[in-house]
Amino acid sequence: MPLLLGGRAYGGVPVGLQAGFMAAAPDEVETATGIHVSVFCLSIAPGALPGRLLVDAHPLTAVLATGAAFTLAAFLAAVLSGRTSPS
């Protein structure tokens, strides 16, 4: 059940990011879309190898705990940044 809820919540991330890129560059929709796709792919790539090594070496609970820790760190970084809206 938690995996299902997490997957459902994550479904809104690409839409929210795309909206942010479009708001930042309303006159350059194609460029904003290309940058969004590039950033999204580049954000996945650095985690692929360490994630594979983690999955191979540790039980699933350790993998989920690591993901939760990174999510919490990202949340705290976003909250502590003090930014309230795209500029």
C-alpha positions as a Markdown table, in Angstrom:
| # | Residue | x | y | z |
|---|---|---|---|---|
| 1 | Met | 0.0 | 0.0 | 0.0 |
| 2 | Pro | 2.7 | 2.6 | 0.8 |
| 3 | Leu | 4.4 | 1.9 | -2.5 |
| 4 | Leu | 1.1 | 2.5 | -4.3 |
| 5 | Leu | 0.5 | 5.8 | -2.5 |
| 6 | Gly | 4.1 | 6.9 | -3.1 |
| 7 | Gly | 3.8 | 6.1 | -6.8 |
| 8 | Arg | 0.6 | 8.0 | -7.0 |
| 9 | Ala | 2.1 | 11.0 | -5.3 |
| 10 | Tyr | 5.1 | 10.9 | -7.6 |
| 11 | Gly | 2.9 | 11.1 | -10.6 |
| 12 | Gly | 2.4 | 14.8 | -10.0 |
| 13 | Val | 6.2 | 15.6 | -9.9 |
| 14 | Pro | 6.7 | 15.8 | -13.7 |
| 15 | Val | 3.6 | 17.8 | -14.2 |
| 16 | Gly | 4.6 | 20.3 | -11.5 |
| 17 | Leu | 8.1 | 20.6 | -12.8 |
| 18 | Gln | 6.8 | 21.2 | -16.3 |
| 19 | Ala | 4.5 | 23.9 | -15.1 |
| 20 | Gly | 7.4 | 25.5 | -13.3 |
| 21 | Phe | 9.6 | 25.5 | -16.4 |
| 22 | Met | 6.7 | 26.9 | -18.5 |
| 23 | Ala | 6.1 | 29.7 | -15.9 |
| 24 | Ala | 9.8 | 30.6 | -16.0 |
| 25 | Ala | 10.0 | 30.8 | -19.8 |
| 26 | Pro | 6.5 | 31.5 | -21.1 |
| 27 | Asp | 7.8 | 32.7 | -24.5 |
| 28 | Glu | 10.1 | 29.7 | -25.0 |
| 29 | Val | 7.8 | 26.7 | -24.5 |
| 30 | Glu | 9.8 | 24.3 | -26.7 |
| 31 | Thr | 13.1 | 25.3 | -25.0 |
| 32 | Ala | 11.5 | 24.9 | -21.6 |
| 33 | Thr | 10.2 | 21.5 | -22.5 |
| 34 | Gly | 13.6 | 20.3 | -23.8 |
| 35 | Ile | 15.3 | 21.5 | -20.6 |
| 36 | His | 12.7 | 19.8 | -18.5 |
| 37 | Val | 13.3 | 16.5 | -20.2 |
| 38 | Ser | 17.0 | 16.8 | -20.0 |
| 39 | Val | 16.9 | 17.7 | -16.3 |
| 40 | Phe | 14.5 | 14.9 | -15.5 |
| 41 | Cys | 16.7 | 12.3 | -17.3 |
| 42 | Leu | 19.9 | 13.7 | -15.7 |
| 43 | Ser | 18.3 | 13.5 | -12.3 |
| 44 | Ile | 17.6 | 9.8 | -12.7 |
| 45 | Ala | 21.0 | 8.8 | -14.1 |
| 46 | Pro | 23.2 | 9.5 | -11.1 |
| 47 | Gly | 21.1 | 7.3 | -8.9 |
| 48 | Ala | 20.9 | 4.3 | -11.2 |
| 49 | Leu | 24.3 | 2.7 | -10.4 |
| 50 | Pro | 24.4 | 3.4 | -6.7 |
| 51 | Gly | 20.8 | 2.2 | -6.5 |
| 52 | Arg | 21.7 | -1.0 | -8.3 |
| 53 | Leu | 24.6 | -1.6 | -5.9 |
| 54 | Leu | 22.4 | -0.9 | -2.9 |
| 55 | Val | 19.7 | -3.3 | -4.1 |
| 56 | Asp | 22.3 | -6.0 | -4.8 |
| 57 | Ala | 24.1 | -5.7 | -1.4 |
| 58 | His | 21.3 | -5.0 | 1.1 |
| 59 | Pro | 17.7 | -6.1 | 1.9 |
| 60 | Leu | 14.7 | -4.2 | 0.5 |
| 61 | Thr | 14.1 | -2.4 | 3.8 |
| 62 | Ala | 17.5 | -0.7 | 3.6 |
| 63 | Val | 16.7 | 0.4 | 0.0 |
| 64 | Leu | 13.4 | 1.9 | 1.1 |
| 65 | Ala | 15.0 | 3.6 | 4.2 |
| 66 | Thr | 17.7 | 5.1 | 1.9 |
| 67 | Gly | 15.0 | 6.4 | -0.4 |
| 68 | Ala | 13.1 | 7.9 | 2.5 |
| 69 | Ala | 16.2 | 9.6 | 3.9 |
| 70 | Phe | 17.0 | 11.2 | 0.5 |
| 71 | Thr | 13.3 | 12.3 | 0.2 |
| 72 | Leu | 13.4 | 13.9 | 3.6 |
| 73 | Ala | 16.7 | 15.6 | 2.8 |
| 74 | Ala | 15.3 | 17.0 | -0.4 |
| 75 | Phe | 12.2 | 18.2 | 1.4 |
| 76 | Leu | 14.2 | 19.9 | 4.1 |
| 77 | Ala | 16.4 | 21.6 | 1.5 |
| 78 | Ala | 13.4 | 22.9 | -0.3 |
| 79 | Val | 11.7 | 24.2 | 2.9 |
| 80 | Leu | 14.9 | 25.7 | 4.3 |
| 81 | Ser | 15.7 | 27.5 | 1.0 |
| 82 | Gly | 13.0 | 30.1 | 1.8 |
| 83 | Arg | 11.9 | 30.3 | -1.8 |
| 84 | Thr | 8.1 | 30.7 | -2.1 |
| 85 | Ser | 7.5 | 31.0 | -5.9 |
| 86 | Pro | 9.3 | 30.7 | -9.2 |
| 87 | Ser | 11.2 | 33.9 | -10.2 |
